[in-house]
Amino acid sequence: MALDAGLIILDRDGVLNATLPNPNEPRPDSPLRVEAVHVFPWVPSVLRGLTDAGYRLAIATNQPAFAKGKVSLEELQRVHARVLEEISREGAIVGSSHICLHRAEDGCECRKPKPGLLLDALARHDGHAPERAWMVGDRATDVLAGVAAGMSTALLGDASGRELEELSRSAVRPSFCGADLRDFSGFLLGRSDASTQDI
């Protein structure tokens, strides 16, 4: 097994766990209570496979619900802890979590599409070189953050067409597109059964 195959930085909601419809938001929302956390069933085994292959894993996620007054900070922390517990239950090792608590209008340097969270993750993982790192997400903001940090990028999910359209306005395309983490893992590990699209 390779000791260090590279760093994979994962968006959380929509990649590791399901999002929830919210009529008050333009897009589905993050889970705001522990009991609302639903990790996709394939995620623990996929992340274990990437860990076994020598990849380091980190999470970078925008979580503005506390700043918006929708949930307490304590509950937000409990939700994230539950996600970590569920995705690690088959032995995957997630080395760090990087969470932006700000709203878009706060103008912080950490909220994706700015690269602050990703740069923090690179520094945390022994100053990992960005050219050996991936940012994996389900939104244009994830890809833009990855590109700004000098990383390869993967765009996953059913809404990838809409997100690609948004990226086209910035003349940016992800390094890889797929349905979910199974596709991305298959692409990285060279599995012949992976239904992937490298663009």
N, C-alpha and C positions, 0 to 999 in steps of 0.2 A: 504494500500500500504506500502511495506517495505521502510524504510527511506534510507537504504543503502544496496542494494543487492550485491554490488561488483563493481569493475571498469572494464570497457571494453575499451581497447585501440585498435583503428581501424587504419589499413593502409588506405590510401586514394585511390590512382589510382588503378582501377581494383576491388575495394571493394565498394566504394561509388560512383565513377564515371567511365565512360568508358575511356579506353586508346585509343591511335591513332596509326595506322601503321606508321612506319618511316623506310624507306629503308636504312638509315644511322646508324641505331641502331639494335642490335641483337634481341631486344624485342620491343613490342609496347611502345610508349612514353607517357609521361604526356601531358595533354593539356597545351599549351603555350600561349594561348590567351583566354580572357574571353568568347568570342563567341564560342570557341571550347569545353567549359565545358558542358558535358552531364551527369547529375546525373541519375543513374538508377531509373526508376519510382517507384519501391517499397521501396526505401531507406527511404524517409521521414516518411512514416507510420511505418516501422519497427523500426526505431530509436525512434519514439514517443512511441511505445509500450514498448521498453526497458526502456525509461525514466520513463514511468508511473509505470513500475514494480520495480522501485527503483534503477536501474543501473546508475552509473555515466559513462559518455562517454568522451573519449579523442581521439585525432588523433595523430599518429606518422608516419611521412612520409619522405622519402628521396627525395629531390628535387634539383638535381645538375645542372639543366639547366642554371642557372645564372653563376655558376662557369665554365661551359663549353662554355659560350659566346653565348648561344642560345636565351636568352631572358633577358630583364632588370629585376632587382630586383623588381621594382615597378609593372611591369606586372605580375611577379610571385606572388606577394602579392595580386594583384587584382584577379587573378585566384583562389587563396585559399579562398579569401573572398567570391567569387561567390559560390564556393562549399559549404562553411558554410551556406550561405544564403539559398541555395536550399535544403540542407539536413535538415534544421531547420524549413522549412516552415509549417510543421504540428505540431510544438510545441516541438520537440525534443530539449534537452538541451545538447550542447557539451561544456564541462567545460574548455577545454584547447586544444591547438594545439602545437605540438612539431615537428619542422621542421629542418632537416639536409640539409644544403646548399652545402655540400662538395662533391667532386668527390671521387670515390673509392680509387684512388691513393693518396689522401691527408692524409690518415692514421689517421683520426679523431677518437674520442671515441664515437661520437653520431650516425654515420651512421650505420643503420642495415646492417649486422647481429650483430654488437656490440649492447649492451643493453642500451647505454647512453640515448637515447630518452625516453625509457620506464622507466628507473630509475627516470628521471626528472618528468615524468607523475605521477609516484607513489608518489614522494615527494610533487608534487603540489596538489595532492588530499589527503591531511591530512596524508601523510605517509602511504598510503594504503598498507596493507600486500600483497605481491606478490601472496600468495596462494589463495587470494580472487580476483585475477585479471585474465583477459584474454587478450592475444594478438591475434588479428584477421587480417589475411592478405591473399594474393593470391600468395605469393612467399616463397621459402625456407628461404630466408633471414628474413622474418617476424617470422617464426617459430623458427629459430635459436636464434633470439634476445629475443623472449619470453622465451625460455628455459633457456637462459643465465641469464635472470632476475628472474627466478624461478616461472614463470607464467604458467597457462594452455594456450594452443594454439589451434587456429582453422585455417585450411587451406581451402580456398574457391576458386572456379573458375574452368573453363574448362581445364586449364593447370595443374590441381592438380596432375595428373599422372606423368608428367615430373618433377614437383617440388618434389614429393615424392621420385622419383628416385635420385634426387640430395641430398635429406635429408638422404637417406639410406647410402650414403658414409660417413656420420657423425654419423651413428647409432642413428638417431633421428626420431621420428614419432610424428605428431601432436596429441593432445588430441581428436580432432574432425575434420572430413572432410565433406564438403557439397558443393552444387552448388553455393550458394550465401547467403546473409545475412538473407533471409527468412528461410533457413534451420537452420542456427545458432540460430536465434531467437526462432524458434520452438523447438529446442533442449533445450535451456535454460528455456523457459517458459512452457515446457511440453505439447506442442500442439500435438494432435494425428495425424494431417494432415501433419506434417513435414516429408519430405523425407530426413532423416539424416543418416549419417554413423558415428558411434562412433568407433574409432579404438584405 
